[in-house]
């Protein structure tokens, strides 16, 4: 193993939680989450040679992971899968959740899956405690626009969760 490979693997190991969270936010079943996780690592490795260190590795990985997730979600493979499945099959299957924390986490992820790709990214950055300026930089928009979009995304997420609670 080359020193470049080892360096990359060490950095990925340190930041694998980011990849896991993005995979979970963008894909609703375990197999697709695993596929996206692997695709993010693959895409990160492919472009690692171009990483020039002008930003932190974590910042670069966030952007790479989000871009990969959006492309993965929109890929022809995923579109054909969605067109050939009923909506019931697309939902995360109810598991045996006894702990209210697990129920709330499942409800949150189910709600996040209903958001647009950009709203998912905004919620992800919010949950990771990114400041507005960093969110704006990551998404290539102004800080004011990022704050407005984030507030709208949070409102949509809250509405979805409230609807879920009313159904239960």
C-alpha positions, 0 to 999 in steps of 0.5 A: 500500500502506498503512502498516498493510499494509507493517508487517504484511508486514515482520513476516511476512517477519521471522517467515516461518520460524515459519509454514513450520515449522508448515506442515511439521509439520501437513501432510505434502505440499507442496501442503497445506503451501503451502495452510496457509502461505497460510491462516496469513498470511490469518488473521493478516492478518484478525486483525492489526487486533485485535493490541494489542501486549500480547505480542510479535508473534512470540508472537501469530503462534505462537498464530495459526499453531497455531490456524489449523493445527489448524482447517485440519487438522480442516476438512471439506475435509481430512476428506473428502480423508483419507476418500477417499485410501488411507494410502499416498497420505497419506505423504510420498513418498520422495525421493532423500535422500543426506545423513544429515541429510536422512534424519533430518529426513524421519524426524523430520517423518514421525514428527511427522505421526503425533502429535496436534495438541496434541503437534505444538504442544508439539514445535514449541515445544520445537524453538523453545526455548520455556521451559515457562512460555511453552509453558503460556501459549501453550497456556492450561495450567499450567506443570506440565501443559505439562512433563508433556504435553511429556515425553509428546509427546517419548516418543511421538515417540521411540517412533515414530522408533525404530519407523521405524528398525526398519523400515528 
